[in-house]
Amino acid sequence: MKRQAFWEDRYKGEGYLFGTEPNDFLLEEAGRLTPGLRTLAVADGEGRNGVWLAKQGLDVLSVDFSENGLAKARALATDRGVSIETLQVDLTSWVWPTASFDLVVTFFIHPPAQEQGPLLENMFRALKPGGQLIFEAYAKAQAENEFGGPDDPDRLFSSDILRQAIEGAEILLLEEKTIIRRSGRFPGKPAAVVRLIARHP
Ligand SMILES: C[S@@+](CC[C@H](N)C(=O)[O-])C[C@H]1O[C@@H](n2cnc3c(N)ncnc32)[C@H](O)[C@@H]1O
């Protein structure tokens, strides 16, 4: 099954696959957020993060290639009394905006190895000078864990991959660690993640 069809299928049922609470790392970094920031939520799925950011007063464009996911994101926004803009795009062929966003966030997108560098570069270029990128994904060590992550280990990330892809960025945080999840599909289970916060100079 093609990736887009795979995600449309996963999001087609009732309910929210990853829940409606925001990502743990995003919550931990909430101190960086200020109302009004023009924000791009990349691969935002069913919108748990984009909608939470809108609730904090940020101006959010949520992009994903699953229309089922984005429809749920819009429904969640309505439920929470906020509005978000949504756009269905395939990130591998999208003409990415440049120097347009104060904040770019993405959580747990796992493209094939050859697409990881271009994805990071495009997210970084989408930032205005001084803008920040917040990124989290499964790290290579997640291949040893039972719950969560892509079947193909080549889709996992490492801090080296991230560092090389965003050369020229000011790295505020780059770490690989094992966390115990509070939200998402497998609360209470360990996850090996790589976390990045980078600023456009
Ligand atoms: C594991 S889900 C994470 C969703 C969301 N970030 C969250 O944390 O709840 C990965 C998301 O990436 C999206 N995605 C994967 N490849 C994509 C692509 N090439 N273009 C657009 N979206 C993509 C999927 O549709 C899916 O919503």
The ligand as an SDF file (V2000), in Angstrom:
LIG
                    3D

 27 29  0  0  0  0  0  0  0  0999 V2000
    3.0050    9.0600   13.0140 C   0  0  0  0  0  0  0  0  0  0  0  0
    1.9280   10.2170   12.2300 S   0  0  0  0  0  0  0  0  0  0  0  0
    2.1570   11.6410   13.2730 C   0  0  0  0  0  0  0  0  0  0  0  0
    1.0140   12.6070   13.2160 C   0  0  0  0  0  0  0  0  0  0  0  0
    1.1360   13.8170   14.1340 C   0  0  0  0  0  0  0  0  0  0  0  0
    2.3730   14.5420   13.8790 N   0  0  0  0  0  0  0  0  0  0  0  0
    1.0350   13.4500   15.5990 C   0  0  0  0  0  0  0  0  0  0  0  0
    2.0710   13.4970   16.3010 O   0  0  0  0  0  0  0  0  0  0  0  0
   -0.0700   13.1040   16.0480 O   0  0  0  0  0  0  0  0  0  0  0  0
    2.8400   10.6440   10.7430 C   0  0  0  0  0  0  0  0  0  0  0  0
    2.1000   11.6330    9.8470 C   0  0  0  0  0  0  0  0  0  0  0  0
    2.9150   11.9760    8.7180 O   0  0  0  0  0  0  0  0  0  0  0  0
    2.0810   12.1390    7.5830 C   0  0  0  0  0  0  0  0  0  0  0  0
    2.9380   12.0120    6.3900 N   0  0  0  0  0  0  0  0  0  0  0  0
    3.8470   11.0310    6.1600 C   0  0  0  0  0  0  0  0  0  0  0  0
    4.4550   11.2410    4.9790 N   0  0  0  0  0  0  0  0  0  0  0  0
    3.9290   12.3920    4.4660 C   0  0  0  0  0  0  0  0  0  0  0  0
    4.1540   13.1170    3.2620 C   0  0  0  0  0  0  0  0  0  0  0  0
    5.0560   12.7110    2.3510 N   0  0  0  0  0  0  0  0  0  0  0  0
    3.4430   14.2390    3.0410 N   0  0  0  0  0  0  0  0  0  0  0  0
    2.5310   14.6510    3.9620 C   0  0  0  0  0  0  0  0  0  0  0  0
    2.2650   14.0020    5.1150 N   0  0  0  0  0  0  0  0  0  0  0  0
    2.9650   12.8790    5.3680 C   0  0  0  0  0  0  0  0  0  0  0  0
    1.0240   11.0580    7.7510 C   0  0  0  0  0  0  0  0  0  0  0  0
   -0.1410   11.2850    7.0020 O   0  0  0  0  0  0  0  0  0  0  0  0
    0.7880   11.1120    9.2610 C   0  0  0  0  0  0  0  0  0  0  0  0
   -0.2570   12.0010    9.5870 O   0  0  0  0  0  0  0  0  0  0  0  0
  1  2  1  0
  2  3  1  0
  2 10  1  0
  3  4  1  0
  4  5  1  0
  5  6  1  0
  5  7  1  0
  7  8  2  0
  7  9  1  0
 10 11  1  0
 11 12  1  0
 11 26  1  0
 12 13  1  0
 13 14  1  0
 13 24  1  0
 14 15  1  0
 14 23  1  0
 15 16  2  0
 16 17  1  0
 17 18  1  0
 17 23  2  0
 18 19  1  0
 18 20  2  0
 20 21  1  0
 21 22  2  0
 22 23  1  0
 24 25  1  0
 24 26  1  0
 26 27  1  0
M  CHG  2   2   1   9  -1
M  END
$$$$
